[in-house]
């Protein structure tokens, strides 16, 4: 990995590179406008980009470890969530750069062996689903968070082979 975000145009086979991260890039998400993209990296940052001119718009700092996953809210092209190895979900405002909320993994699942691996918003943007697993992938849990209150409204346990 060379720390770049690459965007391929499948019609023209043109590749655009977004340069700025200082370590591996783990995840990207487009905002609903299709122009703004957020990336997550092992350099402990998320970065907001304008893909039309390849400009880095903002750097989001606050994670204490690698950031593994990002997802935009479907309701607002400016709000996104990130999660990483510090097991903390951060809700960010893209234009102000402010961290709106931090939610620790232990507030979702009291089992400290579980780490949050993935995030997904509900279609209406009111619920944030958190996929969690232990280090051996022997236990999986899904936590459903109310976006407005940051409260876990439900957890669902499942086995990897289910």
Buried (B, 14 or more C-beta within 10 A) or exposed (E): EEBBBEBEEEEEEEEBEBEBBEBEBBBBBBBEEEEBBBBBBBBBBBBBBEBEEBEBBBEBEBBEEBBBBBBBBBBEBBBBBBBBBBBBBBBBBBEEBEBEBBBEBEBBBEBEEBBBBBBBBBEEBBBBBBBBBBEEEEBBBBBBBEBEEBEBEEBEEEEEEE
